[in-house]
Amino acid sequence: MVSREKQLRRASTILATASLLLLTVSFVFLLDEPDPASRIGRHLIAGSLANAALAVMLLVVAVIPLRRGERWTFWVFLLLCLLYGIPVFVIDMIFVPTENLAHTLLPQGIGLLAIVVGLLFTFRGLFGKNHE
């Protein structure tokens, strides 16, 4: 049986990697150098900054409190995946132009998959039997 600490270390590594993948999406938003003087450009820049801030916060949560075994970290990742990750992925899948689809969806899709795997390890490490 894998120890609680090992489960949490694995979960932390996977979720930290997923957070870094989410951070790469922020750079994708800026590839076409949006014009901050235009409405769409401002929204792309704002979305990029918001996404980057969320990714950095998730990275910190994955590396520090999750490794310490704080249970609230599971719910943070789960809620953000359900309320932000999946809806943004679906919206991008529907509305991103075909020429930008691969480099927009690939990091998001891999990141979401990594979050699901990380959440499984997190759940087992935090809520599995033989754990407090």
N, C-alpha and C positions, 0 to 999 in steps of 0.2 A: 504494500500500500504506500502511496506517495504521501509524504508529510505535508502538513498544512503550509509550512514555510515554502516548500518547493512548489506547491500549487500556486501560491501567491506570487512567488518570483516569476514563474512562467506567465501567469496572468498579467503581471506588471510589465514584463518584457513585450508581450504581444500587444497589450493596449497602448503602451508607449509607442511602439512601431506604428500602430493604427493612427495614433495622434499625429505622428510625423507625416504619414501619408495624407491625412486631412490637411495638414499645413501646406503640402505641395499644391493642393487645389487652389490655395490663395494665389500662388504664383501663376497658375494657369489663367486665372481671371485677368491677370495683368499682361499676358503675352502680347496682346494686340495694342498695348500702350493706350488705354482709354483716355479720352480727353476729359479732364476734370471740369472743363467749361460746359460740357454737355450734360444733360440730365442722365443719360445712360452711362456715361463715363463716370460721373459721380457715384452712381449706384454700384457700378462694378468695383470701384475703389473702396467704397464703404463696405460692400459685401466681402471683399478680399480682406479688409482689416478685421471685420467681425469674425470671419472664418478663422483667420490667423489667431485672434485672441482666444477663441474657443479651443482651437487646437493646442495652444500653449497651456491653457488652464487644464485641459484633459491630460496633457503630458505630465504636468506637475501632480495631478491627482493619481495618475498611474504609478508614478515613481516614488512618491512619498507615502501618503496615507494608505494606499492599497497594499503596499508592501508591509505596512504595520498591521494590516488586518482589519482596518476600519470598514465596517459593513456598509455604511452609507455610500461608499465608492461604487459598489455594484449598481445601486439605484441611479446614481449620477450618470454612469455610462449607458445604462439601459434607457433612461428617459431621454437623454440627448440623442441616442440612436433612433428612438421612435419619433421624437418631436422635431428633430433637425435632419439627421443623416438620411433617413429613408425618404422623407418628403422632398428634400433638395435633390436627391438622386433621381427620383421619379420626374420632378419638374425638369431637370436637365435632360433626362432621357427623352422627354417629349419636345422640348423647345430649343435645345442647343443645335446650332447648324451642323449638318452632317460632317463637314470638314473639321470641326472641332470636337466631335463626339468622342472619339477614342481617347484623346489626351485629357478630356474632361471627366469622362465616366470611369476610365481605368483606375486612377488612384482612388476615386470614391468607392468603386465596387470592391477593390482589394481591401481598402480601409474598413468598409462595412463588414466584409467577411472576417477580417482580422478581429474586429470588435466582437462579433458573435462568438468566435473561438475563444477570445480572451474572457468574455462573459461566462462561458462554460467553465473555464478554469477558475475564474473568480468565484462563481457560485459554489463549486466543489470545495474551494479553499475556505470560503467564509461560512457556508451553510451546510456543508456535507456532514454526514454522521461522524462522530468522534471529534466534533469541533464544538467549541463553546458558543 
